[in-house]
């Protein structure tokens, strides 16, 4: 692991090419806005998209990635299973994963959660208020009590994921729903953070508090040096009846 976490921002990059409304908000893609914010925070960042060879996630790229950020929606099924397996193994080995918005239904997030990851939703231009419910958590550093988004897609409970190890954000929507919007997990040696906001037709990733959360999440999810994980058959450390 490098001293400063190396980040790869992965995006389908389909909505921005097909929908003029999305293109007006993110003319060079959501991934470039997120990457620019992270570069401004001092991280070395590369981007990758679905239509690149190996979806831009070759073994070499992943080996050079400490934290992978994932945004997908239209084309979850187009992500090759061998790439999903490659990412899955890297997470177990220590790479962090930050799954954004509709990445809750991505192959990699569902694989890591082991559940259906379904939820309620509505494109109704709701006001979203994200409450910080773990104010001492590193992902909440520098925030106030809430993050206010004037317009967003609604996600509502029940959210079919395992209970988070830490819940950092709880969203309320103007339609009355609530949602667990900032969920922390550990899988193998890797850390996983799911962060709900980010529907493509809203300028959510331009919001400074949303950028701060993603920046904080990269620092939190970055690998840390610890004791090695060892598996498989091992000789005894002390003499046994069979070896004496």
N, C-alpha and C positions, 0 to 999 in steps of 0.2 A: 504494500500500500504506500502511495506517495504521501508526503507531508501535507499537501493540500489535496483534498479529494478531487479526483478526475471524474467528470460528469458526462454522461451521454443522454441527450434529450431525444426520445423517440416519439414520433408522431405519424399517424396514418397519412396525413397531408392529402386528404381527399375533399373534405368540405370546402377548404379554401380554394380549390380549383373549380368546384362545381357550383357553388352558391355565391352569387354576387354580394349578398349581405355579409357573409363571412369573410369574403375577400376584401371588402371595404374595411373590416376591423383588423384583419390579419393578412395584409397583402403578401407577405413573405412566409406565412404560416405561423401557427401558434408556437411551434417549436423555436422559431427564431426570436420571438418575444421573450419566451422563458429563458432561452440560452443567453440573450443579451442581459437580462437581469442578473443571471448567475455570473456571467463574465464581469459585470460591474461590481459584484461582491468578491471578486478575486479568484474564482474557480476556473481552471482549465476546462473548457466545454467543447464537445463536438455534438453534431446532430445526426440523426439517422431517420429514414422514412421507409414506409412499407414497400414502395416500388423500387427501391435499390436492390442490387443483388444481395441475397441472404437478409433482406430487409435492413441492410446496413449494420447487422449485428453478427458479424463473423466472429469466430473464436478469438482472433487477434484483437478486434475491437473490444469485446467483452473482457478479455484479459487486461486491457488497458483502461477499464472502467471501474471506478469505486462505487459510484451510485448511478443507477439507471432510472430515468424518469419516463413514464409511459402514458401516452394519451391515444386512445382508440375509440371507435364508435361504429362506423359503417361496415367495417371489414374485419371484424374479429376472426371470422372463419377463414380469411385468406392468409392468416399468419401461419407459416409452416410449422408443423409439429416438431420437426427437428430443431428449429430455432427456439421454440418454447422450451424444449428439453434443455437446450444449451443455456438459456437464461436461468431456468430453474436450478440447474446444477451450480451455476455461478452464485446464485443467492444462497444456496445451502453452504457454499464455501466462503461466504462472507460479503459478497456484493450487496449493497443496499438497493431497495426498489421503492420508488415513490410512484404510486398509481393514482392518476388524476381523473376525476369525474367519471365518464362512462367506461373507463378502464376497469371498473368493478366487474364488467362482463367479459373482460379479455381472457384469453386462454391461460395466460401466465398467472393472473390474479386468482382465477378459479382453481387452478392447479395448486397454488400455494395455500389457499383457504380450505380446499376440500369440501366446499359447499356450493349451492346453486348461485349465491351472490345476487339474487333477484331483489326487487324493491318496487315501490309505487313511484310513478312519475307523472308530471304534467308540464307541458309547455304553456304556461299561463302568465308569463311576465311577473312572477311573484317577487315581492320584496323578501330578501333572505337576511336574517340576522344570525350570525354565527357567534354563539357564546363560548368563551374560553372556560372550560370546565376543569382544566388542569393547569392553573396559572403558574405553577412552578416548573412546568415541563420545558425542556430546551426548545421545542418547536413553537412555544408560545412567547419566546423571548422578544421583548420590544413591542408587544401588542398591548392594546387596551383591553377592557372587559369584553368588547364585542368587535366584530367586523360587519359592516353594513354594506350590502349589495342591493342597489336600487332595483335591479331586474335580474332574474335568474330562472332557470328551469327548476321545478320542484322535484326533489326526491323525498319520499316518505317511508316511514317504518311500516311493516317490518322489513329490516335489512337482513337478508339471509347470509350472514357471515358469522364466524366464531366470535364469542365475546372478546372484545379488544383487551389486550394486556394493559393498555392505557388508552382512555378516551380523552382526546385533547379538545375537540370541538363538538358542540351540539347545535344543530341548526333549527331555527324556527322560520316558518314561511307564512306569508300573509294569508294563505288559504287555510291556516290552522294546523298544518302538519309539522312534525319534528323529525329529525334525522341525525343519526350518529355520523358526523361529517369528518372526523379526524381520528382515525383508528390506527393504533400501533401494534405491531406483531413482531415476534422473533421466529424465524424459520431456519433451522440449522444454526450456522454462524452469522446469518444475514438478518438485517432489520428491514421490515416492510412498513410503509406508511401509506394509508389510503386517505386522500383528501378530496372531498366532494365537489367544490365549485369548479366551474369551467365549461359551461355549455357554449358551443361554438358561435352562437349568434349574439353573444354578449361580450363586452370588452373586459371580461373578468381578469384575464392574465395581464392586463395593463394596470390593475389596481395595486397600489404600493403595498398594502397589507397582505394581499394574496402572494405577491412576489416575496415578501418577507417570510411568509410561512414556508414557501417552497425552498427558499434559501436556508432557513433554519432546519428544514427537514433533511436537506442534503448533509448538513453538518451532523445531525443526529444519526442518520442512516449509514454514514461512512464507516467502513470497517475499522475495528480497533484490534490492537495486538493482544492476544490472550493465549491461554494454553492450547496446544494443538489438539484437534479431535483425532482420536485413533480408533480404528475399527478392525475387525477380523481376528483370526487366530493369532495368539501371542504366546511366546514361551514364558514360563513363570519367572518372577523376579527373585523368588526364594526357592531353595530345594524342596521338592515334593517327593512323595513315595515313588512316583514313577521315574524321577530323575536322580534320586539319591543312590 
